[in-house]
Amino acid sequence: MIDYRKFQKSLKNLELQNANYQNVKYRDDLSELDKEGIAESCIQRFETCYDCLWKVLKRYLIEGLGIPEVPNSPKPIFHLANENKLFVSSIESWLSYSDMRVDTSHDYDQDKADNCLGQIPDFIDDAIGLYQTMSGETWE
């Protein structure tokens, strides 16, 4: 049986921190440093969620679908998931999330951070869809 709890928790944390980030512009009580900290936390929660997601997806492909040989890196796993019709969105979106994850962890500049923050809402929606497909549970 596949344990989705870590993925679920990381996705809920990302969802909450993204909502917090979306409300920063309305918070006059926060300093610029506080606002930057919230943005950075949102990106870090994306990174954690992304890592949990592709690892549980690998287990699902092996244990849930019975695929004997599954690669051990995200992009090939995403291609395999796409071939098995697990994604609601396009494979290009998932490959973009993968590139975004690499960009934020290896070269943290403002443009890449802004790009990531702009794509996080779509990632959340797609991750929820994948969670529901794999687990058979409704997202709460």
Phi and psi in degrees as a GROMACS rama.xvg file:
@    title "Ramachandran Plot"
@    xaxis  label "Phi"
@    yaxis  label "Psi"
@TYPE xy
-85.7141  131.334  ILE-2
-93.9851  113.631  ASP-3
-96.1185  0.294706  TYR-4
-59.3922  -44.0794  ARG-5
-64.9495  -43.3678  LYS-6
-63.0943  -45.462  PHE-7
-60.0474  -45.8178  GLN-8
-65.0715  -42.6856  LYS-9
-66.0041  -35.2371  SER-10
-70.6963  -40.3882  LEU-11
-63.7359  -41.4432  LYS-12
-63.5768  -40.3588  ASN-13
-64.1714  -43.7773  LEU-14
-58.2489  -45.3187  GLU-15
-66.5521  -44.4409  LEU-16
-70.29  -32.886  GLN-17
-65.2651  -40.2885  ASN-18
-61.9615  -41.044  ALA-19
-61.0399  -45.2952  ASN-20
-62.1654  -41.9604  TYR-21
-62.8678  -26.5112  GLN-22
-91.6315  -4.80058  ASN-23
-57.455  -38.5394  VAL-24
-63.8637  -18.3771  LYS-25
-96.9606  2.72088  TYR-26
-105.556  94.2347  ARG-27
-73.6282  -15.2683  ASP-28
-79.5402  -7.52345  ASP-29
-95.7527  141.225  LEU-30
-78.7209  167.941  SER-31
-62.1431  -36.5093  GLU-32
-63.7083  -41.0414  LEU-33
-63.5624  -41.7847  ASP-34
-64.3982  -40.9599  LYS-35
-64.2179  -39.2816  GLU-36
-62.6297  -39.1402  GLY-37
-67.0794  -41.5453  ILE-38
-63.0916  -45.2531  ALA-39
-63.9005  -39.1007  GLU-40
-63.8406  -38.3954  SER-41
-62.3618  -44.0852  CYS-42
-64.4951  -42.5519  ILE-43
-63.9723  -37.4673  GLN-44
-68.4046  -34.0211  ARG-45
-60.6596  -47.4734  PHE-46
-59.2343  -44.1263  GLU-47
-63.984  -45.2727  THR-48
-64.0515  -44.9556  CYS-49
-56.9269  -46.701  TYR-50
-63.6454  -41.7269  ASP-51
-63.601  -41.6739  CYS-52
-60.8757  -52.1237  LEU-53
-69.3324  -29.0699  TRP-54
-72.4962  -39.7583  LYS-55
-72.653  -31.6278  VAL-56
-63.5981  -40.4223  LEU-57
-59.162  -47.421  LYS-58
-61.7118  -38.8105  ARG-59
-63.8475  -41.9882  TYR-60
-62.2635  -39.1632  LEU-61
-76.4217  -55.4484  ILE-62
-84.7805  -37.9697  GLU-63
-81.3978  -38.2873  GLY-64
-105.984  -10.1644  LEU-65
73.1738  25.8058  GLY-66
-79.3756  119.958  ILE-67
-72.5654  -38.0166  PRO-68
-118.581  106.83  GLU-69
-117.466  130.249  VAL-70
-60.4706  169.283  PRO-71
-115.498  39.7467  ASN-72
-149.148  153.89  SER-73
-58.9413  -51.041  PRO-74
-59.999  -47.5168  LYS-75
-63  -33.5888  PRO-76
-66.1929  -40.604  ILE-77
-63.1426  -40.8408  PHE-78
-61.4458  -42.9019  HIS-79
-64.9497  -40.96  LEU-80
-63.8828  -40.3212  ALA-81
-64.5069  -41.421  ASN-82
-61.1892  -29.5754  GLU-83
-95.7208  13.9241  ASN-84
57.1412  43.4601  LYS-85
-91.2643  -14.787  LEU-86
-101.37  140.316  PHE-87
-83.248  -38.6368  VAL-88
-88.4646  179.554  SER-89
-76.6304  156.451  SER-90
-61.6218  -31.7793  ILE-91
-60.5002  -36.39  GLU-92
-62.2107  -45.6893  SER-93
-66.5369  -37.8666  TRP-94
-67.5026  -34.0913  LEU-95
-65.349  -41.6682  SER-96
-61.716  -38.4106  TYR-97
-64.1217  -45.212  SER-98
-62.4279  -39.5736  ASP-99
-61.9418  -40.9964  MET-100
-62.9809  -44.0817  ARG-101
-64.5934  -44.3616  VAL-102
-60.0047  -44.1705  ASP-103
-73.3128  -25.2607  THR-104
-91.1431  -19.3647  SER-105
-111.175  -21.43  HIS-106
-150.453  88.2018  ASP-107
-86.8927  91.0371  TYR-108
-117.625  166.821  ASP-109
-64.2979  -38.228  GLN-110
-63.3234  -43.328  ASP-111
-67.8838  -37.3282  LYS-112
-64.2842  -45.1078  ALA-113
-63.1287  -40.4495  ASP-114
-60.9711  -46.0043  ASN-115
-60.7781  -49.3208  CYS-116
-60.6542  -33.4863  LEU-117
-71.8842  -28.425  GLY-118
-93.3992  -13.3746  GLN-119
-57.181  -42.1893  ILE-120
-58.4175  -39.7727  PRO-121
-67.0702  -41.6232  ASP-122
-58.6663  -44.6565  PHE-123
-58.402  -48.6198  ILE-124
-58.9961  -44.8491  ASP-125
-68.3824  -38.1722  ASP-126
-66.6358  -38.6145  ALA-127
-62.7826  -44.2375  ILE-128
-59.6878  -42.9676  GLY-129
-66.7471  -41.9662  LEU-130
-56.1488  -47.381  TYR-131
-64.5199  -39.2953  GLN-132
-63.7022  -47.4189  THR-133
-71.3581  -44.956  MET-134
-86.0551  -23.978  SER-135
76.0528  8.4196  GLY-136
-102.422  152.55  GLU-137
-82.6365  138.366  THR-138
-73.9688  134.154  TRP-139
